[in-house]
Amino acid sequence: MKTLPLADVKARLSELVNQVEKQHDQITVTRNGRAAAVVISVDEWESLRETIEILSDIDTVAAIAEARADIERGDVYTTEEVLAELAARRRGE
């Protein structure tokens, strides 16, 4: 993550927006030597919002924790097992 003073960001805004958008960089903007803002791409922003939304849902967090515990116990299905089960369901078994 780059850190730039506000004056530099103002002078190079178009260039920096292109950089953030294409290279997924993040830029911390400082004012009077202190962090004041962060410039990120829309994709990065949407990803962060989605992550916050997921982590704010207690049921989803519990389901993720349960899935991780299943994986640690080895309580998982192989791709072949899943495909066989789906095929059996399609046949009405």
N, C-alpha and C positions, 0 to 999 in steps of 0.2 A: 504494500500500500504506500502510495506516495503522499507526502505532506507538502502542501504549497501555501504560501500566503495569499490572501484574498486578491491583492493587487495583481499577482501573477495569473491567478485564475481568470480574473476579468480580462486581462490582456490576451489570454490564450484559450478562451472558453470554447470556441468551435473546435479547435484542435483537441482539447482535453475531452470534450464530449465524444468525439470520434474515437479516441483512444479507449475511453471507458466502455463504449458500446462494442467496439470490435475486439478488444483484448481483455475484456472483463476486468480491467483495472479498477481500483478503488482509490479515490483521492480525498484525503482529509484537508479541508480548507481551514486555514488559521486566520484569526483576526487578532492583532496585537500579541502575536506569539502563542495564542491559546486556540485549541481546536474549537471550531465554531460550526462546522457542517461536514458532511461526507457526500461526495458525488459518486453514484453508482449507476449502472445501466438499468434500464427498465426490467430486463430479464432477471437481473440480480435482485431487484426490489420485489418483483412478483414471487421469486423463489423464497425470499425471506418472509414475506407475508404469508405464503402458503405454509411454511414451516411453523411460524407462530400460531397460525390457525390450527394446525394439526396438534401441536403441543399444548394448546389451550383446551383441547377436547379430552376430558378425563377418560372417556370410554376408549378413544383411539389410543391414548398412551398406555392404558391397561392392556389392550389387544396387542400392541407392539411388545410390551414386556412379556406377555404370555407367549408370543411367537418366539422371542429370543430364548426363553426358558425351554420351549419345545426343541429348538435347535441344539441347545447345549446338552439336552438329554438324548439327542439323537432321534427324537420322536418326529420324524419327517418322512415324506414320501419321495421316491425317485420320480423323475420325469416319466419313465416307462410305466410306473404304477399309476400315476395320474392319468396318462393317456389311456391305459387299459380300463380304468374305472369310467372315464368319459365314454369310451366306446361301448362298454357294457350298458351304461345308462341309455345311450342312443338306441341300442337294440332292445331296450325294455327289460333288461335283466335286473 
